[in-house]
Amino acid sequence: MNVSEAIKQRRSVRAYLDKPVDPDLIKTIFLQAQDSASNCNTQPWHVVVVSGAVRDKIEQAMVSDIMSGKEPTPYFTPGDQGLKDEYRKRQIACAISLYDAMDIKYEEKDKRQQLMLRNWQFFGAPYAAFFSMPKTMSEINAVDMGIYLQSIMLLLTENGLASCPQGALAMYTDAVQEMANIPENHAIMFGLSFGYPDEQNQINQFEVGREELSQCVEFLA
Ligand SMILES: Cc1cc2nc3c(=O)[nH]c(=O)nc-3n(C[C@H](O)[C@H](O)[C@H](O)COP(=O)(O)O)c2cc1C
């Protein structure tokens, strides 16, 4: 698979098979992603990959926090705050595509909340990764985090695996911070659930589109 194919094939997958991944393959993917570019080669990323009992304990802790009505405490500003104009429209269109795929009407708040909760259950993925960077860092370093995330996602795709990047996994992090051994001076920016995709699952039957190129890129000469 070449880079163009991996970019085309990657999509956010929200249901997984209960099938283990060779631990050496996971290590290789993270080793290869170390070659990602970063500002002044600072490599601000720190990642904790969880599976098995640790993954399950973190899921339980996050779900229990949410069910008890705990307020989210993201350290970095969540990307969906204060969206306006075309960005808000795209956000709504994305959510509607997901609800449509699951036959959920907007008025069915309970069902929407159950679907939202799947985020903190890692969408059933056997693996989750928490990506943190030092709290003192800023936007330019967040760029590095995104570049690194894309490397990981494309490498997973190349190896027949799937993933879902999740800002949601940076929202209820009190328990995670300790259980996942996140460095004290770091804050979680996003998470990534991954594993072998459950291709037949209803939730994986939709694709969100993209804007026309001319809406996003200009070529001047
Ligand atoms: C930084 C980041 C955070 C995201 N957070 C979430 C999330 O919390 N939950 C979720 O279901 N999808 C999340 N997504 C996935 C986006 O919704 C998805 O990338 C977008 O709709 C485009 O769809 P595609 O990835 O299938 O191409 C996130 C994506 C990125 C890059």
The ligand as a MOL file (V3000), in Angstrom:
LIG
                    3D

  0  0  0     0  0            999 V3000
M  V30 BEGIN CTAB
M  V30 COUNTS 31 33 0 0 0
M  V30 BEGIN ATOM
M  V30 1 C -8.0910 15.4770 16.7910 0
M  V30 2 C -9.3230 14.6590 16.4610 0
M  V30 3 C -10.2600 14.4230 17.4570 0
M  V30 4 C -11.3830 13.6280 17.1750 0
M  V30 5 N -12.2600 13.3290 18.1940 0
M  V30 6 C -13.2550 12.4340 17.9650 0
M  V30 7 C -14.0540 11.9770 19.0520 0
M  V30 8 O -13.8750 12.3700 20.2050 0
M  V30 9 N -14.9950 11.0420 18.7910 0
M  V30 10 C -15.1920 10.5360 17.5120 0
M  V30 11 O -16.0690 9.6790 17.3490 0
M  V30 12 N -14.4530 10.9720 16.4610 0
M  V30 13 C -13.4920 11.8910 16.6600 0
M  V30 14 N -12.6860 12.2920 15.6140 0
M  V30 15 C -12.8990 11.7310 14.2700 0
M  V30 16 C -13.5090 12.7570 13.3150 0
M  V30 17 O -14.8820 12.8810 13.5630 0
M  V30 18 C -13.2310 12.2790 11.8860 0
M  V30 19 O -11.8400 12.2820 11.6550 0
M  V30 20 C -13.9100 13.1640 10.8330 0
M  V30 21 O -15.2930 13.1110 10.9530 0
M  V30 22 C -13.5080 12.6960 9.4250 0
M  V30 23 O -13.8960 11.3500 9.2430 0
M  V30 24 P -12.8610 10.2060 8.8980 0
M  V30 25 O -11.8180 10.1890 9.9630 0
M  V30 26 O -13.6810 8.9340 8.8900 0
M  V30 27 O -12.2700 10.5050 7.5580 0
M  V30 28 C -11.5850 13.1120 15.8650 0
M  V30 29 C -10.6420 13.4010 14.8670 0
M  V30 30 C -9.5160 14.1430 15.1630 0
M  V30 31 C -8.4930 14.3890 14.0690 0
M  V30 END ATOM
M  V30 BEGIN BOND
M  V30 1 1 1 2
M  V30 2 1 2 3
M  V30 3 2 2 30
M  V30 4 2 3 4
M  V30 5 1 4 5
M  V30 6 1 4 28
M  V30 7 2 5 6
M  V30 8 1 6 7
M  V30 9 1 6 13
M  V30 10 2 7 8
M  V30 11 1 7 9
M  V30 12 1 9 10
M  V30 13 2 10 11
M  V30 14 1 10 12
M  V30 15 2 12 13
M  V30 16 1 13 14
M  V30 17 1 14 15
M  V30 18 1 14 28
M  V30 19 1 15 16
M  V30 20 1 16 17
M  V30 21 1 16 18
M  V30 22 1 18 19
M  V30 23 1 18 20
M  V30 24 1 20 21
M  V30 25 1 20 22
M  V30 26 1 22 23
M  V30 27 1 23 24
M  V30 28 2 24 25
M  V30 29 1 24 26
M  V30 30 1 24 27
M  V30 31 2 28 29
M  V30 32 1 29 30
M  V30 33 1 30 31
M  V30 END BOND
M  V30 END CTAB
M  END
